[in-house]
């Protein structure tokens, strides 16, 4: 845990957030500035600063993140219509919160 990390504080319930999913390794909650009708943040409980800081020991955390994303897309009803999965890496890549997280974005109306 990083003492000044917003997502660590959310994970530890120091900052209130409604979890749509939680297990021993991950939490999922809605983005407060959604870019689409469905915009979820999938966050490992372990503090990992960003993709660049992953180690071999984090392999299972990363692969599990995609499995949680698959289930959340189904739960949110976007698994068949389509969705995006996005990591922002470092400031130049758009990362604002320096705790690894995956965006699940979708729910746009079909034409």
The first five atom37 places (N, CA, C, CB, O) and aatype in JSON, in Angstrom:
{
  "aatype": [20, 20, 20, 20, 20, 20, 20, 20, 20, 20, 20, 20, 20, 20, 20, 20, 20, 20, 20, 20, 20, 20, 20, 20, 20, 20, 20, 20, 20, 20, 20, 20, 20, 20, 20, 20, 20, 20, 20, 20, 20, 20, 20, 20, 20, 20, 20, 20, 20, 20, 20, 20, 20, 20, 20, 20, 20, 20, 20, 20, 20, 20, 20, 20, 20, 20, 20, 20, 20, 20, 20, 20, 20, 20, 20, 20, 20, 20, 20, 20, 20, 20, 20, 20, 20, 20, 20, 20, 20, 20, 20, 20, 20, 20, 20, 20, 20, 20, 20, 20, 20, 20, 20, 20, 20, 20, 20, 20, 20, 20, 20],
  "atom_mask": [
    [1, 1, 1, 1, 1],
    [1, 1, 1, 1, 1],
    [1, 1, 1, 1, 1],
    [1, 1, 1, 1, 1],
    [1, 1, 1, 1, 1],
    [1, 1, 1, 1, 1],
    [1, 1, 1, 1, 1],
    [1, 1, 1, 1, 1],
    [1, 1, 1, 1, 1],
    [1, 1, 1, 1, 1],
    [1, 1, 1, 1, 1],
    [1, 1, 1, 1, 1],
    [1, 1, 1, 1, 1],
    [1, 1, 1, 1, 1],
    [1, 1, 1, 1, 1],
    [1, 1, 1, 1, 1],
    [1, 1, 1, 1, 1],
    [1, 1, 1, 1, 1],
    [1, 1, 1, 1, 1],
    [1, 1, 1, 1, 1],
    [1, 1, 1, 1, 1],
    [1, 1, 1, 1, 1],
    [1, 1, 1, 1, 1],
    [1, 1, 1, 1, 1],
    [1, 1, 1, 1, 1],
    [1, 1, 1, 1, 1],
    [1, 1, 1, 1, 1],
    [1, 1, 1, 1, 1],
    [1, 1, 1, 1, 1],
    [1, 1, 1, 1, 1],
    [1, 1, 1, 1, 1],
    [1, 1, 1, 1, 1],
    [1, 1, 1, 1, 1],
    [1, 1, 1, 1, 1],
    [1, 1, 1, 1, 1],
    [1, 1, 1, 1, 1],
    [1, 1, 1, 1, 1],
    [1, 1, 1, 1, 1],
    [1, 1, 1, 1, 1],
    [1, 1, 1, 1, 1],
    [1, 1, 1, 1, 1],
    [1, 1, 1, 1, 1],
    [1, 1, 1, 1, 1],
    [1, 1, 1, 1, 1],
    [1, 1, 1, 1, 1],
    [1, 1, 1, 1, 1],
    [1, 1, 1, 1, 1],
    [1, 1, 1, 1, 1],
    [1, 1, 1, 1, 1],
    [1, 1, 1, 1, 1],
    [1, 1, 1, 1, 1],
    [1, 1, 1, 1, 1],
    [1, 1, 1, 1, 1],
    [1, 1, 1, 1, 1],
    [1, 1, 1, 1, 1],
    [1, 1, 1, 1, 1],
    [1, 1, 1, 1, 1],
    [1, 1, 1, 1, 1],
    [1, 1, 1, 1, 1],
    [1, 1, 1, 1, 1],
    [1, 1, 1, 1, 1],
    [1, 1, 1, 1, 1],
    [1, 1, 1, 1, 1],
    [1, 1, 1, 1, 1],
    [1, 1, 1, 1, 1],
    [1, 1, 1, 1, 1],
    [1, 1, 1, 1, 1],
    [1, 1, 1, 1, 1],
    [1, 1, 1, 1, 1],
    [1, 1, 1, 1, 1],
    [1, 1, 1, 1, 1],
    [1, 1, 1, 1, 1],
    [1, 1, 1, 1, 1],
    [1, 1, 1, 1, 1],
    [1, 1, 1, 1, 1],
    [1, 1, 1, 1, 1],
    [1, 1, 1, 1, 1],
    [1, 1, 1, 1, 1],
    [1, 1, 1, 1, 1],
    [1, 1, 1, 1, 1],
    [1, 1, 1, 1, 1],
    [1, 1, 1, 1, 1],
    [1, 1, 1, 1, 1],
    [1, 1, 1, 1, 1],
    [1, 1, 1, 1, 1],
    [1, 1, 1, 1, 1],
    [1, 1, 1, 1, 1],
    [1, 1, 1, 1, 1],
    [1, 1, 1, 1, 1],
    [1, 1, 1, 1, 1],
    [1, 1, 1, 1, 1],
    [1, 1, 1, 1, 1],
    [1, 1, 1, 1, 1],
    [1, 1, 1, 1, 1],
    [1, 1, 1, 1, 1],
    [1, 1, 1, 1, 1],
    [1, 1, 1, 1, 1],
    [1, 1, 1, 1, 1],
    [1, 1, 1, 1, 1],
    [1, 1, 1, 1, 1],
    [1, 1, 1, 1, 1],
    [1, 1, 1, 1, 1],
    [1, 1, 1, 1, 1],
    [1, 1, 1, 1, 1],
    [1, 1, 1, 1, 1],
    [1, 1, 1, 1, 1],
    [1, 1, 1, 1, 1],
    [1, 1, 1, 1, 1],
    [1, 1, 1, 1, 1],
    [1, 1, 1, 1, 1],
    [1, 1, 1, 1, 1]
  ],
  "atom_positions": [
    [[0.84, -1.18, 0.0], [0.0, 0.0, 0.0], [0.88, 1.25, 0.0], [-0.95, 0.0, 1.21], [1.9, 1.3, 0.68]],
    [[0.46, 2.21, -0.76], [1.13, 3.51, -0.77], [0.26, 4.48, 0.04], [1.36, 4.04, -2.24], [-0.94, 4.58, -0.2]],
    [[0.85, 5.17, 0.98], [0.09, 6.01, 1.9], [-0.67, 7.14, 1.21], [1.01, 6.59, 2.91], [-1.73, 7.56, 1.7]],
    [[-0.15, 7.64, 0.09], [-0.82, 8.75, -0.58], [-1.58, 8.33, -1.83], [0.2, 9.8, -0.94], [-1.99, 9.18, -2.61]],
    [[-1.79, 7.04, -2.03], [-2.44, 6.53, -3.24], [-3.97, 6.52, -3.07], [-1.93, 5.11, -3.57], [-4.5, 5.88, -2.16]],
    [[-4.65, 7.23, -3.95], [-6.11, 7.29, -3.92], [-6.74, 5.9, -3.99], [-6.62, 8.15, -5.07], [-7.66, 5.61, -3.23]],
    [[-6.27, 5.06, -4.9], [-6.88, 3.74, -5.05], [-6.58, 2.83, -3.86], [-6.39, 3.08, -6.33], [-7.42, 2.01, -3.5]],
    [[-5.42, 2.96, -3.25], [-5.15, 2.21, -2.02], [-6.13, 2.62, -0.93], [-3.69, 2.43, -1.54], [-6.61, 1.78, -0.17]],
    [[-6.43, 3.91, -0.84], [-7.39, 4.39, 0.15], [-8.79, 3.85, -0.14], [-7.4, 5.92, 0.18], [-9.54, 3.53, 0.79]],
    [[-9.16, 3.76, -1.41], [-10.46, 3.19, -1.77], [-10.49, 1.71, -1.43], [-10.76, 3.41, -3.28], [-11.45, 1.23, -0.83]],
    [[-9.45, 0.98, -1.81], [-9.36, -0.45, -1.53], [-9.49, -0.71, -0.02], [-8.02, -1.03, -2.05], [-10.14, -1.66, 0.39]],
    [[-8.86, 0.13, 0.79], [-8.86, -0.03, 2.24], [-10.06, 0.63, 2.92], [-7.59, 0.54, 2.82], [-10.13, 0.72, 4.14]],
    [[-11.0, 1.1, 2.11], [-12.24, 1.72, 2.59], [-12.02, 2.99, 3.41], [-13.01, 0.72, 3.42], [-12.84, 3.35, 4.26]],
    [[-10.91, 3.66, 3.17], [-10.66, 4.95, 3.81], [-11.42, 6.04, 3.07], [-9.15, 5.26, 3.84], [-11.74, 7.08, 3.64]],
    [[-11.71, 5.8, 1.79], [-12.53, 6.67, 0.97], [-13.71, 5.83, 0.5], [-11.71, 7.28, -0.25], [-13.51, 4.77, -0.1]],
    [[-14.93, 6.29, 0.75], [-16.1, 5.49, 0.37], [-16.21, 5.3, -1.14], [-17.36, 6.13, 0.9], [-15.98, 6.23, -1.92]],
    [[-16.58, 4.09, -1.54], [-16.84, 3.77, -2.93], [-17.73, 2.54, -2.95], [-15.51, 3.53, -3.73], [-17.6, 1.65, -2.11]],
    [[-18.62, 2.49, -3.91], [-19.49, 1.33, -4.06], [-18.8, 0.31, -4.96], [-20.88, 1.73, -4.64], [-18.61, 0.55, -6.15]],
    [[-18.43, -0.82, -4.37], [-17.78, -1.86, -5.16], [-18.84, -2.68, -5.89], [-16.91, -2.77, -4.25], [-19.8, -3.15, -5.28]],
    [[-18.65, -2.83, -7.19], [-19.51, -3.69, -7.99], [-19.03, -5.13, -7.92], [-19.57, -3.21, -9.45], [-19.77, -6.07, -8.2]],
    [[-17.76, -5.28, -7.54], [-17.14, -6.6, -7.42], [-15.99, -6.47, -6.43], [-16.65, -7.14, -8.81], [-15.3, -5.45, -6.39]],
    [[-15.8, -7.52, -5.64], [-14.64, -7.57, -4.76], [-14.32, -9.02, -4.46], [-14.88, -6.78, -3.47], [-15.22, -9.83, -4.21]],
    [[-13.04, -9.33, -4.48], [-12.55, -10.62, -4.0], [-11.25, -10.35, -3.26], [-12.35, -11.66, -5.18], [-10.96, -9.2, -2.93]],
    [[-10.47, -11.36, -3.0], [-9.22, -11.18, -2.24], [-8.17, -10.38, -2.99], [-8.65, -12.53, -1.87], [-7.23, -9.86, -2.38]],
    [[-8.32, -10.27, -4.32], [-7.27, -9.67, -5.14], [-7.67, -8.38, -5.83], [-6.83, -10.66, -6.17], [-6.82, -7.54, -6.11]],
    [[-8.97, -8.19, -6.11], [-9.42, -7.06, -6.94], [-10.65, -6.38, -6.34], [-9.74, -7.54, -8.35], [-11.4, -6.96, -5.55]],
    [[-10.83, -5.12, -6.72], [-12.09, -4.41, -6.55], [-12.45, -3.79, -7.89], [-12.0, -3.33, -5.42], [-11.58, -3.48, -8.71]],
    [[-13.75, -3.6, -8.09], [-14.25, -2.95, -9.29], [-15.26, -1.9, -8.85], [-14.89, -3.98, -10.3], [-16.14, -2.16, -8.04]],
    [[-15.12, -0.7, -9.41], [-16.07, 0.37, -9.13], [-16.2, 1.26, -10.35], [-15.62, 1.2, -7.89], [-15.4, 1.19, -11.29]],
    [[-17.23, 2.12, -10.34], [-17.49, 3.01, -11.47], [-16.51, 4.18, -11.46], [-18.94, 3.53, -11.43], [-16.14, 4.69, -10.4]],
    [[-16.1, 4.58, -12.66], [-15.25, 5.75, -12.81], [-16.08, 6.99, -12.47], [-14.65, 5.84, -14.26], [-17.24, 7.09, -12.89]],
    [[-15.51, 7.93, -11.73], [-16.28, 9.12, -11.37], [-16.4, 10.12, -12.52], [-15.63, 9.81, -10.17], [-17.21, 11.04, -12.46]],
    [[-15.61, 9.94, -13.57], [-15.69, 10.77, -14.77], [-15.87, 9.84, -15.97], [-14.41, 11.69, -14.94], [-14.94, 9.69, -16.77]],
    [[-17.03, 9.21, -16.1], [-17.2, 8.19, -17.14], [-17.07, 8.74, -18.56], [-18.54, 7.53, -16.99], [-17.55, 9.83, -18.88]],
    [[-16.4, 7.96, -19.4], [-16.24, 8.3, -20.81], [-17.28, 7.6, -21.68], [-14.83, 7.93, -21.28], [-17.29, 7.76, -22.9]],
    [[-18.16, 6.82, -21.05], [-19.17, 6.04, -21.77], [-20.25, 5.65, -20.76], [-18.54, 4.77, -22.47], [-20.05, 5.8, -19.55]],
    [[-21.39, 5.14, -21.25], [-22.43, 4.69, -20.32], [-21.95, 3.66, -19.3], [-23.58, 4.12, -21.09], [-22.4, 3.66, -18.15]],
    [[-21.04, 2.79, -19.71], [-20.41, 1.85, -18.78], [-18.92, 2.2, -18.75], [-20.64, 0.33, -19.22], [-18.23, 2.13, -19.77]],
    [[-18.44, 2.58, -17.59], [-17.02, 2.88, -17.44], [-16.62, 2.44, -16.03], [-16.71, 4.43, -17.67], [-16.86, 3.14, -15.05]],
    [[-16.0, 1.28, -15.97], [-15.59, 0.68, -14.7], [-14.08, 0.72, -14.57], [-16.11, -0.75, -14.59], [-13.35, 0.7, -15.56]],
    [[-13.62, 0.76, -13.32], [-12.21, 0.65, -13.01], [-11.99, -0.66, -12.28], [-11.71, 1.85, -12.16], [-12.62, -0.92, -11.26]],
    [[-11.11, -1.48, -12.81], [-10.75, -2.77, -12.22], [-9.37, -2.59, -11.59], [-10.77, -3.94, -13.29], [-8.39, -2.33, -12.29]],
    [[-9.31, -2.74, -10.28], [-8.13, -2.35, -9.53], [-7.61, -3.51, -8.69], [-8.43, -1.15, -8.64], [-8.34, -4.04, -7.86]],
    [[-6.36, -3.91, -8.9], [-5.77, -4.89, -7.98], [-5.61, -4.28, -6.59], [-4.39, -5.38, -8.51], [-5.31, -3.09, -6.47]],
    [[-5.82, -5.07, -5.56], [-5.63, -4.57, -4.2], [-4.16, -4.32, -3.9], [-6.2, -5.56, -3.2], [-3.83, -3.43, -3.12]],
    [[-3.29, -5.09, -4.51], [-1.85, -4.87, -4.33], [-1.46, -3.58, -5.04], [-1.02, -6.08, -4.87], [-1.83, -3.37, -6.19]],
    [[-0.71, -2.73, -4.37], [-0.26, -1.5, -5.0], [0.86, -1.82, -5.99], [0.22, -0.47, -3.94], [1.95, -2.25, -5.61]],
    [[0.56, -1.61, -7.25], [1.54, -1.69, -8.34], [1.42, -0.35, -9.04], [1.27, -2.94, -9.34], [0.33, -0.01, -9.51]],
    [[2.45, 0.39, -9.13], [2.39, 1.76, -9.62], [1.83, 1.86, -11.05], [3.77, 2.38, -9.58], [0.94, 2.67, -11.31]],
    [[2.35, 1.05, -11.97], [1.84, 1.04, -13.35], [2.38, -0.19, -14.07], [2.26, 2.35, -14.1], [3.13, -0.97, -13.49]],
    [[2.0, -0.35, -15.31], [2.43, -1.5, -16.11], [3.96, -1.64, -16.07], [1.95, -1.35, -17.58], [4.47, -2.76, -15.99]],
    [[4.67, -0.53, -16.12], [6.13, -0.58, -16.13], [6.73, -1.18, -14.87], [6.68, 0.81, -16.33], [7.89, -1.58, -14.86]],
    [[5.94, -1.24, -13.81], [6.45, -1.74, -12.53], [6.04, -3.19, -12.26], [5.95, -0.87, -11.42], [6.32, -3.71, -11.18]],
    [[5.4, -3.85, -13.22], [5.03, -5.25, -13.04], [6.29, -6.11, -12.91], [4.17, -5.74, -14.23], [7.32, -5.85, -13.54]],
    [[6.18, -7.14, -12.09], [7.25, -8.11, -11.96], [6.71, -9.48, -12.35], [7.84, -8.13, -10.51], [5.5, -9.65, -12.55]],
    [[7.57, -10.43, -12.45], [7.15, -11.8, -12.76], [6.13, -12.29, -11.73], [8.37, -12.75, -12.81], [5.22, -13.04, -12.07]],
    [[6.29, -11.88, -10.49], [5.36, -12.28, -9.43], [3.94, -11.75, -9.64], [5.88, -11.8, -8.09], [3.0, -12.27, -9.05]],
    [[3.79, -10.72, -10.48], [2.48, -10.1, -10.73], [1.74, -10.73, -11.91], [2.66, -8.63, -10.98], [0.64, -10.29, -12.26]],
    [[2.33, -11.74, -12.53], [1.73, -12.36, -13.72], [0.29, -12.81, -13.46], [2.57, -13.55, -14.17], [-0.59, -12.56, -14.28]],
    [[0.04, -13.48, -12.34], [-1.31, -13.97, -12.05], [-2.28, -12.82, -11.79], [-1.28, -14.9, -10.84], [-3.46, -12.92, -12.15]],
    [[-1.8, -11.75, -11.18], [-2.67, -10.59, -10.95], [-3.12, -10.01, -12.28], [-1.94, -9.51, -10.11], [-4.29, -9.69, -12.45]],
    [[-2.19, -9.88, -13.2], [-2.51, -9.29, -14.5], [-3.46, -10.18, -15.29], [-1.24, -9.03, -15.29], [-4.43, -9.68, -15.86]],
    [[-3.2, -11.47, -15.35], [-4.09, -12.36, -16.11], [-5.46, -12.44, -15.45], [-3.49, -13.78, -16.24], [-6.48, -12.5, -16.14]],
    [[-5.51, -12.43, -14.13], [-6.79, -12.45, -13.43], [-7.61, -11.2, -13.69], [-6.56, -12.61, -11.95], [-8.84, -11.25, -13.71]],
    [[-6.93, -10.1, -13.89], [-7.62, -8.84, -14.19], [-8.46, -8.97, -15.46], [-6.6, -7.7, -14.35], [-9.57, -8.45, -15.52]],
    [[-7.94, -9.66, -16.45], [-8.69, -9.85, -17.69], [-9.89, -10.78, -17.5], [-7.78, -10.41, -18.78], [-10.92, -10.61, -18.15]],
    [[-9.76, -11.75, -16.62], [-10.89, -12.65, -16.34], [-12.0, -11.89, -15.6], [-10.43, -13.87, -15.52], [-13.18, -12.1, -15.87]],
    [[-11.61, -11.02, -14.68], [-12.6, -10.2, -13.98], [-13.27, -9.26, -14.99], [-11.94, -9.38, -12.82], [-14.48, -9.05, -14.94]],
    [[-12.49, -8.69, -15.9], [-13.05, -7.81, -16.93], [-14.09, -8.54, -17.77], [-11.94, -7.25, -17.83], [-15.16, -7.99, -18.05]],
    [[-13.8, -9.75, -18.16], [-14.74, -10.54, -18.96], [-16.06, -10.73, -18.21], [-14.12, -11.92, -19.3], [-17.14, -10.58, -18.79]],
    [[-15.98, -11.05, -16.93], [-17.18, -11.27, -16.12], [-17.94, -9.96, -15.89], [-16.82, -11.9, -14.78], [-19.17, -9.95, -15.92]],
    [[-17.23, -8.88, -15.66], [-17.89, -7.59, -15.44], [-18.57, -7.1, -16.72], [-16.89, -6.54, -14.95], [-19.64, -6.5, -16.65]],
    [[-17.96, -7.34, -17.87], [-18.59, -6.95, -19.13], [-19.91, -7.7, -19.3], [-17.64, -7.24, -20.34], [-20.9, -7.12, -19.73]],
    [[-19.91, -8.98, -18.96], [-21.14, -9.75, -19.04], [-22.18, -9.22, -18.06], [-20.86, -11.24, -18.77], [-23.35, -9.05, -18.42]],
    [[-21.76, -8.96, -16.83], [-22.67, -8.45, -15.81], [-23.26, -7.1, -16.19], [-21.95, -8.34, -14.47], [-24.42, -6.81, -15.88]],
    [[-22.47, -6.27, -16.86], [-22.93, -4.94, -17.27], [-23.69, -4.96, -18.6], [-21.74, -4.0, -17.37], [-24.19, -3.92, -19.04]],
    [[-23.76, -6.13, -19.23], [-24.52, -6.27, -20.47], [-23.84, -5.72, -21.71], [-25.81, -5.6, -20.33], [-24.52, -5.39, -22.69]],
    [[-22.53, -5.62, -21.69], [-21.81, -5.11, -22.86], [-20.94, -6.18, -23.53], [-20.95, -3.92, -22.47], [-20.23, -5.89, -24.49]],
    [[-21.0, -7.4, -23.02], [-20.13, -8.44, -23.55], [-20.42, -8.76, -25.01], [-20.27, -9.7, -22.72], [-19.51, -9.11, -25.76]],
    [[-21.66, -8.67, -25.43], [-21.98, -8.97, -26.83], [-21.96, -7.75, -27.72], [-23.34, -9.63, -26.92], [-21.6, -7.85, -28.9]],
    [[-22.34, -6.59, -27.2], [-22.34, -5.37, -28.01], [-20.94, -4.83, -28.22], [-23.21, -4.31, -27.36], [-20.65, -4.17, -29.22]],
    [[-20.06, -5.1, -27.26], [-18.67, -4.68, -27.4], [-18.24, -3.69, -26.34], [-18.44, -4.09, -28.75], [-19.05, -2.94, -25.79]],
    [[-16.95, -3.68, -26.06], [-16.38, -2.81, -25.04], [-14.89, -2.68, -25.3], [-16.66, -3.35, -23.61], [-14.3, -3.42, -26.09]],
    [[-14.29, -1.73, -24.61], [-12.85, -1.51, -24.68], [-12.23, -1.82, -23.33], [-12.53, -0.05, -25.11], [-12.85, -1.62, -22.28]],
    [[-11.01, -2.31, -23.36], [-10.19, -2.45, -22.16], [-8.96, -1.57, -22.38], [-9.79, -3.97, -21.89], [-8.33, -1.63, -23.43]],
    [[-8.64, -0.75, -21.38], [-7.6, 0.25, -21.58], [-6.73, 0.4, -20.34], [-8.22, 1.58, -21.96], [-7.24, 0.56, -19.22]],
    [[-5.43, 0.35, -20.55], [-4.46, 0.74, -19.53], [-3.83, 2.05, -19.98], [-3.36, -0.38, -19.31], [-3.41, 2.17, -21.13]],
    [[-3.77, 3.04, -19.1], [-2.97, 4.23, -19.35], [-1.65, 4.02, -18.61], [-3.71, 5.56, -18.88], [-1.65, 3.61, -17.45]],
    [[-0.53, 4.31, -19.29], [0.78, 4.05, -18.68], [1.6, 5.33, -18.67], [1.53, 2.93, -19.46], [1.91, 5.9, -19.72]],
    [[1.93, 5.78, -17.47], [2.71, 6.98, -17.21], [1.94, 8.23, -17.67], [4.08, 6.9, -17.93], [0.92, 8.13, -18.35]],
    [[2.44, 9.39, -17.27], [1.74, 10.65, -17.56], [1.53, 10.85, -19.06], [2.52, 11.83, -16.99], [0.46, 11.28, -19.49]],
    [[2.54, 10.54, -19.85], [2.44, 10.72, -21.29], [1.41, 9.8, -21.94], [3.76, 10.49, -21.92], [0.95, 10.07, -23.05]],
    [[1.06, 8.73, -21.26], [0.04, 7.81, -21.75], [-1.32, 8.06, -21.12], [0.47, 6.39, -21.48], [-2.25, 7.27, -21.32]],
    [[-1.44, 9.14, -20.38], [-2.73, 9.51, -19.81], [-2.99, 9.0, -18.4], [-3.79, 9.03, -20.68], [-4.09, 9.2, -17.88]],
    [[-2.01, 8.35, -17.76], [-2.23, 7.84, -16.41], [-2.29, 9.01, -15.43], [-1.11, 6.85, -16.0], [-1.39, 9.85, -15.39]],
    [[-3.36, 9.05, -14.64], [-3.54, 10.1, -13.65], [-3.4, 9.58, -12.22], [-4.9, 10.76, -13.82], [-2.89, 10.28, -11.34]],
    [[-3.85, 8.35, -11.98], [-3.72, 7.71, -10.68], [-2.64, 6.64, -10.82], [-5.1, 7.1, -10.19], [-2.77, 5.73, -11.63]],
    [[-1.59, 6.76, -10.02], [-0.46, 5.85, -10.17], [-0.61, 4.62, -9.27], [0.85, 6.58, -9.86], [0.15, 4.4, -8.32]],
    [[-1.63, 3.85, -9.62], [-1.92, 2.52, -9.07], [-2.51, 1.78, -10.26], [-2.92, 2.57, -7.79], [-3.52, 2.21, -10.82]],
    [[-1.9, 0.69, -10.64], [-2.33, -0.06, -11.82], [-3.85, -0.26, -11.81], [-1.62, -1.42, -11.88], [-4.41, -0.68, -10.79]],
    [[-4.5, 0.03, -12.91], [-5.94, -0.2, -13.04], [-6.29, -0.35, -14.52], [-6.75, 0.96, -12.39], [-5.62, 0.2, -15.4]],
    [[-7.35, -1.09, -14.75], [-7.83, -1.36, -16.1], [-9.2, -0.72, -16.25], [-7.9, -2.9, -16.38], [-10.09, -0.91, -15.43]],
    [[-9.35, 0.06, -17.32], [-10.65, 0.66, -17.63], [-11.44, -0.32, -18.5], [-10.47, 2.03, -18.36], [-10.91, -0.87, -19.46]],
    [[-12.7, -0.53, -18.15], [-13.65, -1.27, -18.98], [-14.67, -0.23, -19.43], [-14.34, -2.5, -18.2], [-15.39, 0.34, -18.61]],
    [[-14.73, 0.01, -20.74], [-15.53, 1.1, -21.29], [-16.43, 0.56, -22.4], [-14.62, 2.22, -21.83], [-15.97, -0.13, -23.31]],
    [[-17.72, 0.87, -22.31], [-18.65, 0.43, -23.34], [-20.05, 0.95, -23.09], [-18.68, -1.09, -23.42], [-20.26, 1.9, -22.33]],
    [[-21.02, 0.31, -23.76], [-22.41, 0.67, -23.57], [-22.95, 1.71, -24.51], [-22.59, 1.13, -22.21], [-24.05, 2.23, -24.3]],
    [[-22.19, 2.04, -25.55], [-22.69, 2.99, -26.52], [-23.86, 2.37, -27.29], [-21.58, 3.43, -27.48], [-23.91, 1.16, -27.48]],
    [[-24.77, 3.21, -27.71], [-25.92, 2.72, -28.48], [-25.46, 2.25, -29.85], [-27.0, 3.82, -28.61], [-24.55, 2.82, -30.45]],
    [[-26.12, 1.2, -30.31], [-25.84, 0.68, -31.65], [-26.59, 1.54, -32.66], [-26.25, -0.82, -31.77], [-27.69, 2.01, -32.38]],
    [[-26.0, 1.74, -33.82], [-26.67, 2.48, -34.9], [-27.52, 1.56, -35.73], [-25.66, 3.19, -35.8], [-28.16, 1.99, -36.68]]
  ]
}
